[in-house]
Amino acid sequence: MKDFLSNPIFETIAAISEQMQIKSFIVGGYVRDILLNRDCKDIDIVVLGEGITFAEKVSEKLGHNTTIKIFKNFGTAMLKYNDLDIEFVGARKESYRSNSRKPIVENAAFEEDIIRRDFTINAMAISLNKDNYGEIIDLFNGQDDLKIQLIRTPQNPDLTFSDDPLRMLRAIRFAAQLNFNLHNDIIKAIINNKERISIVSTERISDELNKIITSPKPSIGFKILFNTKLLHIIFPELAQLQGIDFIDNKGHKDNFYHTLKVLDNVAEKSNDLWLRWAAILHDIAKPITKKFIPVEGWTFHAHEFIGEKMVPSIFKRLKLPLNENMKYVQKIIRLHLRPIALTENDITDSAIRRLLFDAGNDVDDLLLLCEADITSKDEVKVKKFINNLKLVKKKLIEIEEKDRVREFQPPISGEEIMEIFGLTPCREVGIIKNEIKDAILDGIISNNYEEAFQYMLEKAKKNNIFPVKI
């Protein structure tokens, strides 16, 4: 503990406390993470007085190594010191109205500030005061809860969650991040108060959802979300994947739990948030496309294409970015069946080239998802799929080394085509470019200028298009 407090910032805060005769404490997540031996760069300081004035004194003392931002409306100040973000606030208590999670804030004693915090593991403090410097103040046995890996609230959880419904998602997020259990009273309180999540902004909900998704084992959080029915409110499309239907004694797998397994498999190999989103959404259209055909059984034809089309509406509703990250997720979903499908017939060079062209630089992520998507309990089937994927990967490497398709650029540009044939921008230019591209991908010509040029002239001549300049 003393090693952490040897940081000059804490000695400076302690000195300012002594100088101003104002008590100060490290509170919340930084204390928790010290005790868990986790790295943490965010520090919350509570002072029994005016937080902004205190922060300004600390900034002045530290000098040129700091920058400070003042948030007068919230009574807080944010100090950046080297790689640390330090927030200063005066001790306060909060009361809430039934239709809002924006609190009415009043000054308070230290104990009143601590009891309003979300969970016991976040309600510990470390004194920065001369008389008990470095002492842990633990009014609600947070240290014991850390040892038994339990998440509880300092107050009645119904009150905690009714006042600030976002804390329901925070509880689930901490369970996923730390692999802790939620106290039974918390589970019951989430179920009782789940409808209150409607007063929380979508941005805050999605922020917590992303933290669950990027946790070491995201399925922990999603199972709790499902069991408490919070998922049905904030992400109904995912909840609708759950369940198995039977007709003529033929059933399909539970696509919800399959999706969580795929997500966990991806999480073991990649920290990329958007690849994890692709894992979550790769089968999202299965409830829409599900159909029973007597001979075939259950089918989900075209779910990859319909799933791709569902992504923008889901992202828009969840206030996720409608940018290149979304397009990446769409592409991975659209292509996620292709690598395995290649192995059902002879793996042709042409099919490999087209996969490389369509996936581009995301082909490795696509293959990672495809491997994660193999969740069968049939060991023979799993071994077959894994071996088939190895063949596809081997072929992809061979074709890429030979034909450089992954970063495909047309050997002849549209501008050059217009100049050669005396054309203005028109449909014919696009047709000629696509003829060249398809010929390269199908292996009719190599990916070089000379062969592409001769092929272009031959194709143009057959369509009565003649060059005006060569």
C-alpha positions as CSV (number, residue, x, y, z in Angstrom):
1,M,0.0,0.0,0.0
2,K,2.8,2.4,1.0
3,D,4.4,1.9,-2.5
4,F,1.4,3.3,-4.2
5,L,1.3,6.3,-1.8
6,S,4.9,7.1,-2.5
7,N,3.8,8.8,-5.7
8,P,4.5,12.5,-5.4
9,I,0.9,13.4,-6.3
10,F,-0.3,11.9,-3.0
11,E,2.4,13.6,-0.9
12,T,1.4,16.9,-2.6
13,I,-2.3,16.4,-1.9
14,A,-1.5,15.5,1.7
15,A,0.6,18.6,2.1
16,I,-2.2,20.8,0.7
17,S,-4.7,19.1,3.1
18,E,-2.4,20.0,6.0
19,Q,-1.9,23.6,4.7
20,M,-5.7,24.2,4.1
21,Q,-6.8,22.2,7.2
22,I,-9.1,20.2,4.9
23,K,-9.3,16.4,5.0
24,S,-8.8,14.5,1.7
25,F,-9.2,10.9,0.7
26,I,-8.6,8.6,-2.3
27,V,-11.9,6.9,-2.9
28,G,-13.5,4.4,-5.2
29,G,-12.0,2.4,-8.1
30,Y,-8.4,3.3,-7.5
31,V,-8.5,1.8,-4.0
32,R,-10.3,-1.3,-5.3
33,D,-7.6,-1.8,-8.0
34,I,-4.7,-1.3,-5.6
35,L,-6.1,-4.1,-3.5
36,L,-6.6,-6.3,-6.6
37,N,-3.1,-5.4,-7.9
38,R,-4.7,-4.0,-11.1
39,D,-3.3,-1.0,-13.0
40,C,-5.4,2.1,-12.7
41,K,-4.7,5.6,-14.0
42,D,-8.0,7.2,-12.8
43,I,-7.9,8.6,-9.3
44,D,-10.9,10.1,-7.4
45,I,-10.1,12.5,-4.6
46,V,-12.9,13.5,-2.1
47,V,-12.2,16.6,0.1
48,L,-14.3,17.8,3.0
49,G,-14.6,21.2,1.5
50,E,-14.5,23.0,-1.8
51,G,-13.1,20.5,-4.4
52,I,-12.3,23.0,-7.2
53,T,-10.3,25.4,-4.9
54,F,-8.4,22.4,-3.5
55,A,-7.6,21.1,-7.0
56,E,-6.3,24.5,-8.1
57,K,-4.0,24.6,-5.1
58,V,-2.7,21.1,-6.0
59,S,-2.2,22.2,-9.6
60,E,-0.3,25.3,-8.5
61,K,1.9,23.2,-6.3
62,L,2.8,20.6,-9.0
63,G,3.5,23.3,-11.6
64,H,4.1,22.8,-15.3
65,N,3.6,19.0,-15.2
66,T,-0.2,19.5,-14.9
67,T,-3.2,20.7,-16.8
68,I,-6.5,21.4,-15.1
69,K,-10.2,21.6,-16.3
70,I,-12.9,23.1,-14.1
71,F,-16.5,21.9,-14.2
72,K,-18.3,24.5,-12.1
73,N,-21.8,23.0,-12.8
74,F,-20.7,19.7,-11.2
75,G,-18.4,21.2,-8.6
76,T,-15.5,19.1,-9.9
77,A,-12.0,19.6,-11.3
78,M,-10.0,17.2,-13.5
79,L,-6.3,17.3,-13.2
80,K,-3.9,15.6,-15.6
81,Y,-0.6,14.8,-14.0
82,N,1.8,12.8,-16.2
83,D,-0.2,9.7,-17.2
84,L,-2.8,10.1,-14.3
85,D,-6.3,11.6,-14.5
86,I,-7.2,12.9,-11.1
87,E,-10.7,14.1,-10.3
88,F,-11.3,16.3,-7.2
89,V,-14.8,16.8,-5.7
90,G,-16.2,17.9,-2.4
91,A,-17.9,15.3,-0.2
92,R,-21.6,15.3,-1.2
93,K,-24.9,13.5,-0.9
94,E,-27.5,13.1,-3.6
95,S,-31.2,12.7,-3.9
96,Y,-33.2,11.7,-7.0
97,R,-36.5,12.4,-8.6
98,S,-38.5,9.4,-9.8
99,N,-38.3,10.4,-13.5
100,S,-34.6,11.4,-13.7
101,R,-31.2,10.1,-12.8
102,K,-29.9,13.6,-12.5
103,P,-29.4,14.1,-8.7
104,I,-30.0,17.0,-6.5
105,V,-26.5,17.5,-4.9
106,E,-25.7,18.9,-1.5
107,N,-22.6,19.1,0.6
108,A,-22.2,16.3,3.1
109,A,-20.0,14.6,5.7
110,F,-17.5,12.0,4.6
111,E,-19.7,9.0,5.7
112,E,-22.7,10.4,3.7
113,D,-20.5,10.6,0.6
114,I,-19.3,7.0,1.0
115,I,-22.7,5.5,1.6
116,R,-24.1,6.9,-1.7
117,R,-21.5,5.0,-3.7
118,D,-22.6,2.1,-5.9
119,F,-20.9,-1.0,-4.5
120,T,-19.0,-1.9,-1.3
121,I,-15.8,-2.7,-3.4
122,N,-16.0,0.9,-4.6
123,A,-16.9,2.5,-1.3
124,M,-13.5,2.2,0.3
125,A,-11.1,5.1,0.9
126,I,-7.5,5.8,1.7
127,S,-6.7,8.7,4.0
128,L,-4.3,11.4,2.8
129,N,-4.4,13.1,6.2
130,K,-1.5,13.6,8.5
131,D,-3.0,11.8,11.5
132,N,-3.8,8.5,9.6
133,Y,-2.0,8.8,6.3
134,G,-2.4,5.6,4.2
135,E,-5.1,4.1,6.4
136,I,-7.9,2.2,4.6
137,I,-11.3,3.3,5.6
138,D,-13.8,0.5,4.9
139,L,-17.2,1.2,6.3
140,F,-19.0,-1.6,4.5
141,N,-16.5,-4.5,4.5
142,G,-15.5,-4.0,0.8
143,Q,-12.2,-5.8,1.5
144,D,-14.0,-8.9,2.6
145,D,-16.2,-8.7,-0.6
146,L,-13.0,-8.5,-2.7
147,K,-11.7,-11.6,-1.0
148,I,-14.9,-13.6,-1.7
149,Q,-15.4,-12.0,-5.1
150,L,-18.8,-10.6,-4.3
151,I,-20.6,-7.5,-5.5
152,R,-22.9,-5.9,-2.9
153,T,-24.4,-2.4,-2.4
154,P,-23.8,-0.3,0.7
155,Q,-27.5,0.5,0.9
156,N,-30.6,-1.5,0.0
157,P,-30.0,-2.3,-3.7
158,D,-33.6,-1.4,-4.6
159,L,-32.9,2.1,-3.5
160,T,-29.4,2.1,-5.2
161,F,-30.8,1.0,-8.5
162,S,-34.0,3.0,-8.4
163,D,-32.1,6.2,-7.7
164,D,-29.5,5.5,-10.4
165,P,-30.6,2.8,-12.8
166,L,-27.3,2.8,-14.7
167,R,-25.8,1.1,-11.7
168,M,-27.6,-2.1,-12.7
169,L,-25.4,-2.2,-15.8
170,R,-22.4,-1.2,-13.8
171,A,-23.0,-4.2,-11.4
172,I,-23.1,-6.6,-14.4
173,R,-20.1,-4.9,-16.0
174,F,-18.0,-5.4,-12.8
175,A,-19.1,-9.0,-12.6
176,A,-17.9,-9.6,-16.1
177,Q,-14.6,-7.6,-15.8
178,L,-13.6,-9.1,-12.4
179,N,-15.4,-12.5,-12.7
180,F,-17.2,-11.7,-9.5
181,N,-20.6,-12.9,-8.3
182,L,-23.6,-10.6,-7.8
183,H,-25.3,-10.9,-4.4
184,N,-28.7,-12.4,-4.6
185,D,-30.3,-9.2,-3.4
186,I,-28.7,-7.4,-6.3
187,I,-30.1,-9.9,-8.8
188,K,-33.6,-9.5,-7.3
189,A,-33.2,-5.7,-7.3
190,I,-32.2,-5.6,-11.0
191,I,-35.2,-7.7,-11.9
192,N,-37.5,-5.4,-9.8
193,N,-36.0,-2.2,-11.3
194,K,-35.2,-3.1,-14.8
195,E,-37.8,-0.8,-16.4
196,R,-36.1,2.1,-14.8
197,I,-33.3,1.7,-17.3
198,S,-35.5,3.7,-19.7
199,I,-34.5,7.0,-18.0
200,V,-30.8,6.4,-18.7
201,S,-29.4,7.9,-21.9
202,T,-28.6,5.4,-24.7
203,E,-25.0,6.6,-24.9
204,R,-24.4,5.6,-21.2
205,I,-26.1,2.2,-21.7
206,S,-23.9,1.5,-24.8
207,D,-20.8,2.6,-22.9
208,E,-21.4,0.0,-20.3
209,L,-22.4,-2.6,-22.9
210,N,-19.0,-2.0,-24.7
211,K,-17.2,-2.5,-21.4
212,I,-19.0,-5.8,-20.9
213,I,-18.1,-6.8,-24.5
214,T,-14.4,-6.0,-23.9
215,S,-14.2,-7.9,-20.6
216,P,-12.1,-11.1,-20.5
217,K,-15.2,-13.3,-20.7
218,P,-18.1,-11.3,-22.0
219,S,-20.7,-14.1,-21.7
220,I,-20.6,-13.7,-17.9
221,G,-22.2,-10.3,-18.4
222,F,-24.6,-11.2,-21.1
223,K,-26.0,-14.2,-19.2
224,I,-26.8,-11.9,-16.3
225,L,-28.4,-9.4,-18.7
226,F,-30.5,-12.1,-20.1
227,N,-31.5,-13.7,-16.8
228,T,-32.6,-10.4,-15.3
229,K,-34.5,-9.5,-18.5
230,L,-32.4,-6.3,-18.9
231,L,-31.2,-7.6,-22.2
232,H,-34.8,-7.8,-23.5
233,I,-35.1,-4.0,-23.0
234,I,-31.8,-2.7,-24.2
235,F,-30.9,-5.3,-26.9
236,P,-34.0,-7.2,-27.8
237,E,-32.6,-8.6,-31.1
238,L,-29.9,-10.5,-29.1
239,A,-32.4,-11.8,-26.6
240,Q,-34.6,-13.1,-29.4
241,L,-31.9,-15.6,-30.4
242,Q,-32.6,-17.7,-27.3
243,G,-34.6,-20.8,-27.5
244,I,-34.9,-24.1,-29.4
245,D,-37.9,-25.2,-31.6
246,F,-38.7,-28.8,-32.4
247,I,-40.7,-30.2,-35.4
248,D,-40.8,-33.9,-36.2
249,N,-38.2,-34.4,-33.4
250,K,-35.8,-32.1,-35.2
251,G,-34.4,-29.1,-33.3
252,H,-31.8,-26.5,-34.0
253,K,-29.1,-25.2,-31.6
254,D,-29.8,-22.4,-29.2
255,N,-28.4,-19.5,-31.1
256,F,-28.2,-17.2,-28.1
257,Y,-25.8,-19.4,-26.2
258,H,-24.0,-20.3,-29.4
259,T,-23.4,-16.6,-30.0
260,L,-22.1,-16.1,-26.4
261,K,-19.7,-19.1,-27.0
262,V,-18.5,-17.5,-30.3
263,L,-18.0,-14.2,-28.5
264,D,-15.9,-15.8,-25.7
265,N,-13.9,-17.7,-28.3
266,V,-13.1,-14.4,-30.2
267,A,-12.3,-12.7,-26.8
268,E,-9.7,-15.3,-26.1
269,K,-7.7,-14.2,-29.2
270,S,-8.6,-10.6,-29.9
271,N,-9.3,-7.4,-27.9
272,D,-10.8,-5.7,-30.9
273,L,-14.2,-4.2,-29.9
274,W,-15.6,-4.3,-33.4
275,L,-14.6,-7.9,-34.1
276,R,-16.4,-8.8,-30.9
277,W,-19.5,-6.9,-32.1
278,A,-19.3,-8.9,-35.4
279,A,-19.3,-12.1,-33.2
280,I,-22.4,-10.8,-31.3
281,L,-24.3,-10.0,-34.5
282,H,-23.1,-12.7,-36.9
283,D,-26.3,-14.8,-36.4
284,I,-28.6,-11.9,-35.5
285,A,-30.9,-12.6,-38.4
286,K,-31.5,-16.2,-37.6
287,P,-34.9,-15.6,-35.9
288,I,-36.1,-13.8,-39.0
289,T,-34.8,-16.4,-41.5
290,K,-35.7,-19.5,-39.5
291,K,-37.7,-22.0,-41.5
292,F,-38.5,-25.7,-41.2
293,I,-38.2,-27.8,-44.4
294,P,-39.2,-31.4,-43.9
295,V,-36.3,-32.9,-45.8
296,E,-33.6,-30.5,-44.7
297,G,-34.8,-29.7,-41.2
298,W,-34.3,-26.2,-39.8
299,T,-32.7,-23.6,-42.2
300,F,-31.5,-20.0,-41.9
301,H,-30.9,-19.2,-45.5
302,A,-29.4,-15.8,-46.3
303,H,-29.1,-14.9,-42.6
304,E,-25.7,-13.5,-43.3
305,F,-27.0,-11.0,-45.8
306,I,-30.1,-10.0,-43.8
307,G,-27.9,-9.7,-40.7
308,E,-25.6,-7.3,-42.6
309,K,-28.6,-5.2,-43.4
310,M,-29.8,-5.2,-39.7
311,V,-26.5,-3.7,-38.4
312,P,-27.2,0.0,-39.3
313,S,-30.5,0.1,-37.5
314,I,-29.1,-1.6,-34.4
315,F,-26.1,0.7,-34.3
316,K,-28.3,3.7,-34.8
317,R,-30.6,2.8,-32.0
318,L,-27.7,2.0,-29.6
319,K,-25.9,5.3,-30.7
320,L,-22.9,3.4,-31.9
321,P,-20.8,5.0,-34.6
322,L,-22.2,4.8,-38.1
323,N,-18.8,4.9,-39.7
324,E,-16.0,2.5,-41.0
325,N,-16.3,0.4,-37.8
326,M,-19.9,-0.3,-38.6
327,K,-19.0,-1.2,-42.2
328,Y,-16.3,-3.5,-41.0
329,V,-18.9,-5.3,-38.8
330,Q,-21.2,-5.6,-41.7
331,K,-18.5,-7.0,-44.0
332,I,-17.4,-9.7,-41.4
333,I,-21.1,-10.7,-41.0
334,R,-21.7,-10.9,-44.7
335,L,-18.6,-13.1,-45.3
336,H,-18.6,-15.2,-42.2
337,L,-19.9,-18.4,-43.9
338,R,-17.7,-18.1,-47.0
339,P,-14.5,-19.8,-45.7
340,I,-16.3,-22.9,-44.5
341,A,-18.5,-23.0,-47.6
342,L,-15.3,-23.1,-49.7
343,T,-14.4,-26.4,-48.2
344,E,-17.6,-28.1,-49.2
345,N,-16.4,-28.3,-52.7
346,D,-13.0,-28.3,-54.3
347,I,-11.2,-25.1,-53.1
348,T,-10.5,-23.3,-56.4
349,D,-8.0,-20.5,-56.9
350,S,-10.8,-18.4,-58.3
351,A,-12.9,-18.7,-55.1
352,I,-9.9,-17.9,-52.9
353,R,-9.1,-14.8,-55.0
354,R,-12.6,-13.6,-54.6
355,L,-12.6,-14.2,-50.9
356,L,-9.3,-12.3,-50.6
357,F,-10.7,-9.4,-52.8
358,D,-13.9,-9.2,-50.8
359,A,-12.3,-9.5,-47.3
360,G,-9.2,-7.4,-48.1
361,N,-7.1,-6.6,-45.0
362,D,-9.8,-8.0,-42.8
363,V,-9.4,-11.6,-44.0
364,D,-7.4,-12.6,-40.8
365,D,-10.2,-11.3,-38.6
366,L,-12.7,-13.1,-40.7
367,L,-10.9,-16.4,-40.3
368,L,-10.6,-15.8,-36.6
369,L,-14.4,-15.5,-36.3
370,C,-14.9,-18.5,-38.5
371,E,-12.8,-20.6,-36.2
372,A,-14.6,-19.2,-33.2
373,D,-17.9,-20.1,-34.8
374,I,-17.1,-23.8,-34.6
375,T,-18.9,-24.6,-31.3
376,S,-20.2,-28.1,-32.0
377,K,-19.9,-30.7,-29.2
378,D,-19.3,-33.4,-31.9
379,E,-15.5,-33.8,-31.8
380,V,-15.4,-35.4,-35.2
381,K,-17.3,-32.5,-36.8
382,V,-15.1,-30.0,-35.0
383,K,-11.9,-31.7,-36.2
384,K,-13.2,-31.8,-39.8
385,F,-14.1,-28.1,-39.8
386,I,-10.7,-27.1,-38.2
387,N,-8.8,-29.1,-40.8
388,N,-10.8,-27.6,-43.6
389,L,-10.1,-24.1,-42.3
390,K,-6.4,-24.9,-42.2
391,L,-6.6,-25.8,-45.9
392,V,-8.3,-22.5,-46.7
393,K,-5.7,-20.6,-44.7
394,K,-2.9,-22.4,-46.6
395,K,-4.5,-21.7,-49.9
396,L,-5.1,-18.1,-49.0
397,I,-1.4,-17.6,-48.2
398,E,-0.4,-19.3,-51.5
399,I,-2.7,-17.2,-53.7
400,E,-1.9,-13.9,-51.9
401,E,1.8,-14.5,-52.4
402,K,1.3,-15.2,-56.1
403,D,-1.5,-12.8,-57.0
404,R,-1.4,-9.9,-54.4
405,V,-5.2,-9.8,-54.3
406,R,-5.6,-8.7,-50.7
407,E,-4.7,-5.1,-51.6
408,F,-6.0,-5.3,-55.1
409,Q,-5.8,-2.2,-57.2
410,P,-7.0,-2.2,-60.8
411,P,-4.0,-2.3,-63.1
412,I,-5.8,0.2,-65.4
413,S,-7.6,3.2,-63.9
414,G,-10.9,4.5,-65.0
415,E,-9.2,7.7,-66.1
416,E,-6.9,5.8,-68.4
417,I,-9.8,3.8,-69.9
418,M,-11.6,7.1,-70.7
419,E,-8.5,8.5,-72.3
420,I,-7.8,5.3,-74.4
421,F,-11.4,5.0,-75.7
422,G,-12.3,8.7,-75.8
423,L,-15.1,8.2,-73.3
424,T,-16.6,10.5,-70.7
425,P,-17.6,9.1,-67.3
426,C,-20.3,6.5,-68.2
427,R,-21.5,3.0,-67.6
428,E,-19.1,1.5,-70.2
429,V,-16.1,2.6,-68.2
430,G,-17.4,0.6,-65.2
431,I,-18.1,-2.4,-67.3
432,I,-14.6,-2.5,-68.7
433,K,-13.1,-2.1,-65.2
434,N,-15.2,-5.0,-63.9
435,E,-14.3,-7.2,-66.9
436,I,-10.6,-6.7,-66.0
437,K,-11.2,-7.3,-62.3
438,D,-13.2,-10.5,-62.9
439,A,-10.6,-11.8,-65.3
440,I,-7.9,-11.4,-62.7
441,L,-10.0,-12.9,-59.9
442,D,-11.0,-15.9,-62.2
443,G,-7.4,-16.5,-63.1
444,I,-7.9,-15.7,-66.8
445,I,-5.1,-13.1,-66.7
446,S,-2.4,-12.3,-64.2
447,N,-2.6,-9.1,-62.0
448,N,-0.3,-7.0,-64.2
449,Y,-0.7,-4.0,-66.6
450,E,0.4,-5.7,-69.8
451,E,-2.0,-8.7,-69.6
452,A,-4.8,-6.4,-68.4
453,F,-4.2,-4.0,-71.3
454,Q,-4.4,-6.7,-74.0
455,Y,-7.5,-8.3,-72.4
456,M,-9.2,-4.9,-72.2
457,L,-8.6,-4.3,-76.0
458,E,-9.9,-7.7,-76.9
459,K,-13.1,-7.3,-74.8
460,A,-13.7,-3.8,-76.1
461,K,-13.3,-4.9,-79.7
462,K,-15.9,-7.6,-79.3
463,N,-18.3,-5.0,-78.0
464,N,-17.5,-2.6,-80.9
465,I,-15.6,-0.2,-78.7
466,F,-12.4,1.0,-80.3
467,P,-9.4,2.9,-78.9
468,V,-8.8,6.5,-80.0
469,K,-5.4,6.6,-78.3
470,I,-2.9,3.9,-77.5
